[in-house]
């Protein structure tokens, strides 16, 4: 499992994890609230690396913070 809440560096970290995501299909829990476009860009980045994920979205607060997108491999 890879979990990321790294203050707007999620896309860069995902790009650095490309081989792991493409070959090992880990479960991902990625925060999607740091950048205004994270909500749609992060799924595009992950699914371009490996499109065998189901996406789940969970919001944990009353404001815009604490929003996490989960990527669960379909081959498990």
PDB file as gemmi writes it, atoms N, CA and C in Angstrom:
CRYST1    1.000    1.000    1.000  90.00  90.00  90.00 P 1                      
ATOM      1  N   UNK A   1       0.840  -1.173   0.000  1.00  0.00           N  
ATOM      2  CA  UNK A   1       0.000   0.000   0.000  1.00  0.00           C  
ATOM      3  C   UNK A   1       0.884   1.234   0.000  1.00  0.00           C  
ATOM      4  N   UNK A   2       0.471   2.215  -0.791  1.00  0.00           N  
ATOM      5  CA  UNK A   2       1.150   3.508  -0.811  1.00  0.00           C  
ATOM      6  C   UNK A   2       0.131   4.558  -0.368  1.00  0.00           C  
ATOM      7  N   UNK A   3       0.527   5.349   0.615  1.00  0.00           N  
ATOM      8  CA  UNK A   3      -0.338   6.397   1.147  1.00  0.00           C  
ATOM      9  C   UNK A   3       0.400   7.720   1.017  1.00  0.00           C  
ATOM     10  N   UNK A   4      -0.286   8.747   0.478  1.00  0.00           N  
ATOM     11  CA  UNK A   4       0.384  10.036   0.260  1.00  0.00           C  
ATOM     12  C   UNK A   4      -0.467  11.200   0.749  1.00  0.00           C  
ATOM     13  N   UNK A   5       0.138  12.033   1.576  1.00  0.00           N  
ATOM     14  CA  UNK A   5      -0.390  13.330   1.974  1.00  0.00           C  
ATOM     15  C   UNK A   5       0.829  14.223   2.081  1.00  0.00           C  
ATOM     16  N   UNK A   6       1.343  14.661   0.939  1.00  0.00           N  
ATOM     17  CA  UNK A   6       2.656  15.314   0.918  1.00  0.00           C  
ATOM     18  C   UNK A   6       2.604  16.718   0.318  1.00  0.00           C  
ATOM     19  N   UNK A   7       1.548  17.446   0.685  1.00  0.00           N  
ATOM     20  CA  UNK A   7       1.472  18.889   0.449  1.00  0.00           C  
ATOM     21  C   UNK A   7       1.815  19.304  -0.986  1.00  0.00           C  
ATOM     22  N   UNK A   8       1.035  18.882  -1.932  1.00  0.00           N  
ATOM     23  CA  UNK A   8       1.133  19.253  -3.350  1.00  0.00           C  
ATOM     24  C   UNK A   8       2.235  18.537  -4.118  1.00  0.00           C  
ATOM     25  N   UNK A   9       2.880  17.560  -3.530  1.00  0.00           N  
ATOM     26  CA  UNK A   9       3.918  16.814  -4.244  1.00  0.00           C  
ATOM     27  C   UNK A   9       3.431  15.418  -4.629  1.00  0.00           C  
ATOM     28  N   UNK A  10       2.134  15.178  -4.549  1.00  0.00           N  
ATOM     29  CA  UNK A  10       1.591  13.853  -4.833  1.00  0.00           C  
ATOM     30  C   UNK A  10       1.867  13.423  -6.282  1.00  0.00           C  
ATOM     31  N   UNK A  11       1.653  14.308  -7.235  1.00  0.00           N  
ATOM     32  CA  UNK A  11       1.849  13.937  -8.644  1.00  0.00           C  
ATOM     33  C   UNK A  11       3.319  13.613  -8.912  1.00  0.00           C  
ATOM     34  N   UNK A  12       4.222  14.398  -8.364  1.00  0.00           N  
ATOM     35  CA  UNK A  12       5.648  14.110  -8.551  1.00  0.00           C  
ATOM     36  C   UNK A  12       6.020  12.771  -7.917  1.00  0.00           C  
ATOM     37  N   UNK A  13       5.483  12.501  -6.743  1.00  0.00           N  
ATOM     38  CA  UNK A  13       5.772  11.225  -6.078  1.00  0.00           C  
ATOM     39  C   UNK A  13       5.165  10.051  -6.848  1.00  0.00           C  
ATOM     40  N   UNK A  14       3.970  10.244  -7.393  1.00  0.00           N  
ATOM     41  CA  UNK A  14       3.366   9.189  -8.219  1.00  0.00           C  
ATOM     42  C   UNK A  14       4.223   8.919  -9.449  1.00  0.00           C  
ATOM     43  N   UNK A  15       4.717   9.975 -10.085  1.00  0.00           N  
ATOM     44  CA  UNK A  15       5.587   9.786 -11.251  1.00  0.00           C  
ATOM     45  C   UNK A  15       6.857   9.039 -10.871  1.00  0.00           C  
ATOM     46  N   UNK A  16       7.377   9.292  -9.685  1.00  0.00           N  
ATOM     47  CA  UNK A  16       8.552   8.561  -9.205  1.00  0.00           C  
ATOM     48  C   UNK A  16       8.254   7.110  -8.859  1.00  0.00           C  
ATOM     49  N   UNK A  17       6.980   6.808  -8.627  1.00  0.00           N  
ATOM     50  CA  UNK A  17       6.554   5.448  -8.287  1.00  0.00           C  
ATOM     51  C   UNK A  17       5.972   4.698  -9.473  1.00  0.00           C  
ATOM     52  N   UNK A  18       6.192   5.203 -10.656  1.00  0.00           N  
ATOM     53  CA  UNK A  18       5.549   4.657 -11.860  1.00  0.00           C  
ATOM     54  C   UNK A  18       5.772   3.157 -12.026  1.00  0.00           C  
ATOM     55  N   UNK A  19       6.990   2.683 -11.891  1.00  0.00           N  
ATOM     56  CA  UNK A  19       7.267   1.255 -12.082  1.00  0.00           C  
ATOM     57  C   UNK A  19       6.576   0.397 -11.024  1.00  0.00           C  
ATOM     58  N   UNK A  20       6.552   0.876  -9.805  1.00  0.00           N  
ATOM     59  CA  UNK A  20       5.885   0.134  -8.737  1.00  0.00           C  
ATOM     60  C   UNK A  20       4.393   0.028  -9.014  1.00  0.00           C  
ATOM     61  N   UNK A  21       3.772   1.152  -9.390  1.00  0.00           N  
ATOM     62  CA  UNK A  21       2.333   1.162  -9.659  1.00  0.00           C  
ATOM     63  C   UNK A  21       2.003   0.303 -10.875  1.00  0.00           C  
ATOM     64  N   UNK A  22       2.798   0.402 -11.919  1.00  0.00           N  
ATOM     65  CA  UNK A  22       2.533  -0.353 -13.148  1.00  0.00           C  
ATOM     66  C   UNK A  22       2.731  -1.857 -12.960  1.00  0.00           C  
ATOM     67  N   UNK A  23       3.730  -2.247 -12.195  1.00  0.00           N  
ATOM     68  CA  UNK A  23       4.075  -3.667 -12.103  1.00  0.00           C  
ATOM     69  C   UNK A  23       3.520  -4.384 -10.872  1.00  0.00           C  
ATOM     70  N   UNK A  24       3.416  -3.693  -9.751  1.00  0.00           N  
ATOM     71  CA  UNK A  24       3.022  -4.353  -8.506  1.00  0.00           C  
ATOM     72  C   UNK A  24       1.577  -4.093  -8.092  1.00  0.00           C  
ATOM     73  N   UNK A  25       0.927  -3.105  -8.697  1.00  0.00           N  
ATOM     74  CA  UNK A  25      -0.486  -2.781  -8.441  1.00  0.00           C  
ATOM     75  C   UNK A  25      -0.805  -2.592  -6.962  1.00  0.00           C  
ATOM     76  N   UNK A  26      -0.077  -1.731  -6.243  1.00  0.00           N  
ATOM     77  CA  UNK A  26      -0.387  -1.558  -4.823  1.00  0.00           C  
ATOM     78  C   UNK A  26      -1.701  -0.804  -4.627  1.00  0.00           C  
ATOM     79  N   UNK A  27      -2.313  -0.984  -3.478  1.00  0.00           N  
ATOM     80  CA  UNK A  27      -3.438  -0.138  -3.092  1.00  0.00           C  
ATOM     81  C   UNK A  27      -2.869   1.258  -2.871  1.00  0.00           C  
ATOM     82  N   UNK A  28      -3.586   2.274  -3.320  1.00  0.00           N  
ATOM     83  CA  UNK A  28      -3.133   3.658  -3.166  1.00  0.00           C  
ATOM     84  C   UNK A  28      -4.166   4.457  -2.389  1.00  0.00           C  
ATOM     85  N   UNK A  29      -3.706   5.293  -1.484  1.00  0.00           N  
ATOM     86  CA  UNK A  29      -4.543   6.265  -0.781  1.00  0.00           C  
ATOM     87  C   UNK A  29      -3.856   7.615  -0.959  1.00  0.00           C  
ATOM     88  N   UNK A  30      -4.407   8.441  -1.844  1.00  0.00           N  
ATOM     89  CA  UNK A  30      -3.750   9.674  -2.243  1.00  0.00           C  
ATOM     90  C   UNK A  30      -4.633  10.870  -1.904  1.00  0.00           C  
ATOM     91  N   UNK A  31      -4.087  11.844  -1.194  1.00  0.00           N  
ATOM     92  CA  UNK A  31      -4.837  13.064  -0.898  1.00  0.00           C  
ATOM     93  C   UNK A  31      -4.996  13.878  -2.182  1.00  0.00           C  
ATOM     94  N   UNK A  32      -6.209  14.387  -2.389  1.00  0.00           N  
ATOM     95  CA  UNK A  32      -6.518  15.099  -3.640  1.00  0.00           C  
ATOM     96  C   UNK A  32      -7.037  16.510  -3.367  1.00  0.00           C  
ATOM     97  N   UNK A  33      -6.566  17.140  -2.304  1.00  0.00           N  
ATOM     98  CA  UNK A  33      -7.082  18.463  -1.954  1.00  0.00           C  
ATOM     99  C   UNK A  33      -6.026  19.566  -1.910  1.00  0.00           C  
ATOM    100  N   UNK A  34      -4.780  19.262  -2.156  1.00  0.00           N  
ATOM    101  CA  UNK A  34      -3.752  20.297  -2.056  1.00  0.00           C  
ATOM    102  C   UNK A  34      -3.770  21.250  -3.246  1.00  0.00           C  
ATOM    103  N   UNK A  35      -3.969  20.732  -4.442  1.00  0.00           N  
ATOM    104  CA  UNK A  35      -4.027  21.569  -5.635  1.00  0.00           C  
ATOM    105  C   UNK A  35      -5.447  21.632  -6.172  1.00  0.00           C  
ATOM    106  N   UNK A  36      -5.795  22.730  -6.806  1.00  0.00           N  
ATOM    107  CA  UNK A  36      -7.164  22.890  -7.311  1.00  0.00           C  
ATOM    108  C   UNK A  36      -7.512  21.859  -8.376  1.00  0.00           C  
ATOM    109  N   UNK A  37      -6.520  21.313  -9.051  1.00  0.00           N  
ATOM    110  CA  UNK A  37      -6.779  20.354 -10.119  1.00  0.00           C  
ATOM    111  C   UNK A  37      -6.420  18.911  -9.735  1.00  0.00           C  
ATOM    112  N   UNK A  38      -6.059  18.674  -8.492  1.00  0.00           N  
ATOM    113  CA  UNK A  38      -5.691  17.328  -8.043  1.00  0.00           C  
ATOM    114  C   UNK A  38      -6.825  16.327  -8.208  1.00  0.00           C  
ATOM    115  N   UNK A  39      -8.041  16.783  -8.034  1.00  0.00           N  
ATOM    116  CA  UNK A  39      -9.204  15.895  -8.073  1.00  0.00           C  
ATOM    117  C   UNK A  39      -9.337  15.170  -9.405  1.00  0.00           C  
ATOM    118  N   UNK A  40      -8.940  15.789 -10.491  1.00  0.00           N  
ATOM    119  CA  UNK A  40      -9.019  15.107 -11.783  1.00  0.00           C  
ATOM    120  C   UNK A  40      -7.650  14.725 -12.341  1.00  0.00           C  
ATOM    121  N   UNK A  41      -6.582  15.429 -11.956  1.00  0.00           N  
ATOM    122  CA  UNK A  41      -5.256  15.100 -12.496  1.00  0.00           C  
ATOM    123  C   UNK A  41      -4.661  13.839 -11.874  1.00  0.00           C  
ATOM    124  N   UNK A  42      -4.831  13.665 -10.575  1.00  0.00           N  
ATOM    125  CA  UNK A  42      -4.253  12.492  -9.911  1.00  0.00           C  
ATOM    126  C   UNK A  42      -4.831  11.197 -10.470  1.00  0.00           C  
ATOM    127  N   UNK A  43      -6.158  11.084 -10.643  1.00  0.00           N  
ATOM    128  CA  UNK A  43      -6.661   9.848 -11.275  1.00  0.00           C  
ATOM    129  C   UNK A  43      -6.133   9.650 -12.699  1.00  0.00           C  
ATOM    130  N   UNK A  44      -5.974  10.717 -13.454  1.00  0.00           N  
ATOM    131  CA  UNK A  44      -5.431  10.594 -14.807  1.00  0.00           C  
ATOM    132  C   UNK A  44      -4.009  10.045 -14.770  1.00  0.00           C  
ATOM    133  N   UNK A  45      -3.201  10.547 -13.848  1.00  0.00           N  
ATOM    134  CA  UNK A  45      -1.807  10.097 -13.738  1.00  0.00           C  
ATOM    135  C   UNK A  45      -1.758   8.620 -13.363  1.00  0.00           C  
ATOM    136  N   UNK A  46      -2.515   8.234 -12.356  1.00  0.00           N  
ATOM    137  CA  UNK A  46      -2.484   6.842 -11.888  1.00  0.00           C  
ATOM    138  C   UNK A  46      -3.019   5.901 -12.963  1.00  0.00           C  
ATOM    139  N   UNK A  47      -4.152   6.232 -13.553  1.00  0.00           N  
ATOM    140  CA  UNK A  47      -4.758   5.332 -14.538  1.00  0.00           C  
ATOM    141  C   UNK A  47      -3.951   5.251 -15.828  1.00  0.00           C  
ATOM    142  N   UNK A  48      -3.143   6.259 -16.121  1.00  0.00           N  
ATOM    143  CA  UNK A  48      -2.238   6.174 -17.270  1.00  0.00           C  
ATOM    144  C   UNK A  48      -1.117   5.164 -17.002  1.00  0.00           C  
ATOM    145  N   UNK A  49      -0.751   4.991 -15.750  1.00  0.00           N  
ATOM    146  CA  UNK A  49       0.279   4.021 -15.376  1.00  0.00           C  
ATOM    147  C   UNK A  49      -0.281   2.608 -15.316  1.00  0.00           C  
ATOM    148  N   UNK A  50      -1.512   2.505 -14.810  1.00  0.00           N  
ATOM    149  CA  UNK A  50      -2.152   1.202 -14.654  1.00  0.00           C  
ATOM    150  C   UNK A  50      -3.655   1.449 -14.582  1.00  0.00           C  
ATOM    151  N   UNK A  51      -4.383   1.007 -15.576  1.00  0.00           N  
ATOM    152  CA  UNK A  51      -5.823   1.275 -15.616  1.00  0.00           C  
ATOM    153  C   UNK A  51      -6.661   0.189 -14.945  1.00  0.00           C  
ATOM    154  N   UNK A  52      -6.034  -0.693 -14.206  1.00  0.00           N  
ATOM    155  CA  UNK A  52      -6.756  -1.779 -13.536  1.00  0.00           C  
ATOM    156  C   UNK A  52      -7.012  -1.440 -12.066  1.00  0.00           C  
ATOM    157  N   UNK A  53      -7.606  -0.265 -11.844  1.00  0.00           N  
ATOM    158  CA  UNK A  53      -7.953   0.183 -10.507  1.00  0.00           C  
ATOM    159  C   UNK A  53      -9.419   0.572 -10.449  1.00  0.00           C  
ATOM    160  N   UNK A  54     -10.040   0.292  -9.314  1.00  0.00           N  
ATOM    161  CA  UNK A  54     -11.350   0.863  -8.980  1.00  0.00           C  
ATOM    162  C   UNK A  54     -11.071   2.077  -8.118  1.00  0.00           C  
ATOM    163  N   UNK A  55     -11.782   3.165  -8.349  1.00  0.00           N  
ATOM    164  CA  UNK A  55     -11.563   4.392  -7.595  1.00  0.00           C  
ATOM    165  C   UNK A  55     -12.664   4.598  -6.571  1.00  0.00           C  
ATOM    166  N   UNK A  56     -12.247   5.032  -5.392  1.00  0.00           N  
ATOM    167  CA  UNK A  56     -13.170   5.391  -4.321  1.00  0.00           C  
ATOM    168  C   UNK A  56     -12.740   6.750  -3.795  1.00  0.00           C  
ATOM    169  N   UNK A  57     -13.696   7.515  -3.343  1.00  0.00           N  
ATOM    170  CA  UNK A  57     -13.467   8.888  -2.935  1.00  0.00           C  
ATOM    171  C   UNK A  57     -14.058   9.066  -1.540  1.00  0.00           C  
ATOM    172  N   UNK A  58     -13.274   9.630  -0.620  1.00  0.00           N  
ATOM    173  CA  UNK A  58     -13.761   9.802   0.743  1.00  0.00           C  
ATOM    174  C   UNK A  58     -13.346  11.170   1.264  1.00  0.00           C  
ATOM    175  N   UNK A  59     -14.302  11.868   1.850  1.00  0.00           N  
ATOM    176  CA  UNK A  59     -14.054  13.187   2.430  1.00  0.00           C  
ATOM    177  C   UNK A  59     -14.192  13.072   3.941  1.00  0.00           C  
ATOM    178  N   UNK A  60     -13.190  13.570   4.694  1.00  0.00           N  
ATOM    179  CA  UNK A  60     -13.122  13.345   6.134  1.00  0.00           C  
ATOM    180  C   UNK A  60     -13.334  14.592   6.995  1.00  0.00           C  
ATOM    181  N   UNK A  61     -13.764  15.717   6.427  1.00  0.00           N  
ATOM    182  CA  UNK A  61     -13.957  16.924   7.235  1.00  0.00           C  
ATOM    183  C   UNK A  61     -15.086  17.767   6.657  1.00  0.00           C  
ATOM    184  N   UNK A  62     -15.373  18.889   7.301  1.00  0.00           N  
ATOM    185  CA  UNK A  62     -16.428  19.783   6.833  1.00  0.00           C  
ATOM    186  C   UNK A  62     -15.924  20.781   5.800  1.00  0.00           C  
ATOM    187  N   UNK A  63     -14.646  21.041   5.759  1.00  0.00           N  
ATOM    188  CA  UNK A  63     -14.068  21.976   4.795  1.00  0.00           C  
ATOM    189  C   UNK A  63     -13.599  21.245   3.546  1.00  0.00           C  
ATOM    190  N   UNK A  64     -12.679  21.879   2.820  1.00  0.00           N  
ATOM    191  CA  UNK A  64     -12.187  21.263   1.582  1.00  0.00           C  
ATOM    192  C   UNK A  64     -11.013  20.312   1.835  1.00  0.00           C  
ATOM    193  N   UNK A  65     -10.441  20.369   3.006  1.00  0.00           N  
ATOM    194  CA  UNK A  65      -9.280  19.526   3.321  1.00  0.00           C  
ATOM    195  C   UNK A  65      -9.711  18.104   3.658  1.00  0.00           C  
ATOM    196  N   UNK A  66      -8.728  17.257   3.739  1.00  0.00           N  
ATOM    197  CA  UNK A  66      -8.926  15.861   4.144  1.00  0.00           C  
ATOM    198  C   UNK A  66      -9.788  15.066   3.169  1.00  0.00           C  
ATOM    199  N   UNK A  67      -9.487  15.180   1.908  1.00  0.00           N  
ATOM    200  CA  UNK A  67     -10.180  14.412   0.884  1.00  0.00           C  
ATOM    201  C   UNK A  67      -9.186  13.427   0.280  1.00  0.00           C  
ATOM    202  N   UNK A  68      -9.562  12.160   0.288  1.00  0.00           N  
ATOM    203  CA  UNK A  68      -8.646  11.096  -0.129  1.00  0.00           C  
ATOM    204  C   UNK A  68      -9.299  10.286  -1.253  1.00  0.00           C  
ATOM    205  N   UNK A  69      -8.504   9.968  -2.271  1.00  0.00           N  
ATOM    206  CA  UNK A  69      -8.954   9.084  -3.334  1.00  0.00           C  
ATOM    207  C   UNK A  69      -8.207   7.765  -3.159  1.00  0.00           C  
ATOM    208  N   UNK A  70      -8.975   6.685  -3.166  1.00  0.00           N  
ATOM    209  CA  UNK A  70      -8.420   5.339  -3.008  1.00  0.00           C  
ATOM    210  C   UNK A  70      -8.435   4.641  -4.352  1.00  0.00           C  
ATOM    211  N   UNK A  71      -7.358   3.974  -4.662  1.00  0.00           N  
ATOM    212  CA  UNK A  71      -7.228   3.185  -5.885  1.00  0.00           C  
ATOM    213  C   UNK A  71      -7.031   1.744  -5.442  1.00  0.00           C  
ATOM    214  N   UNK A  72      -8.020   0.916  -5.745  1.00  0.00           N  
ATOM    215  CA  UNK A  72      -7.993  -0.492  -5.348  1.00  0.00           C  
ATOM    216  C   UNK A  72      -7.800  -1.332  -6.599  1.00  0.00           C  
ATOM    217  N   UNK A  73      -6.761  -2.161  -6.658  1.00  0.00           N  
ATOM    218  CA  UNK A  73      -6.531  -2.972  -7.862  1.00  0.00           C  
ATOM    219  C   UNK A  73      -7.695  -3.931  -8.118  1.00  0.00           C  
ATOM    220  N   UNK A  74      -8.079  -4.056  -9.375  1.00  0.00           N  
ATOM    221  CA  UNK A  74      -9.188  -4.944  -9.735  1.00  0.00           C  
ATOM    222  C   UNK A  74      -8.749  -6.393  -9.810  1.00  0.00           C  
ATOM    223  N   UNK A  75      -7.469  -6.658  -9.805  1.00  0.00           N  
ATOM    224  CA  UNK A  75      -6.957  -8.021  -9.934  1.00  0.00           C  
ATOM    225  C   UNK A  75      -6.709  -8.691  -8.582  1.00  0.00           C  
ATOM    226  N   UNK A  76      -7.274  -8.150  -7.500  1.00  0.00           N  
ATOM    227  CA  UNK A  76      -7.071  -8.777  -6.186  1.00  0.00           C  
ATOM    228  C   UNK A  76      -8.279  -9.603  -5.801  1.00  0.00           C  
TER     229      UNK A  76                                                      
END                                                                             
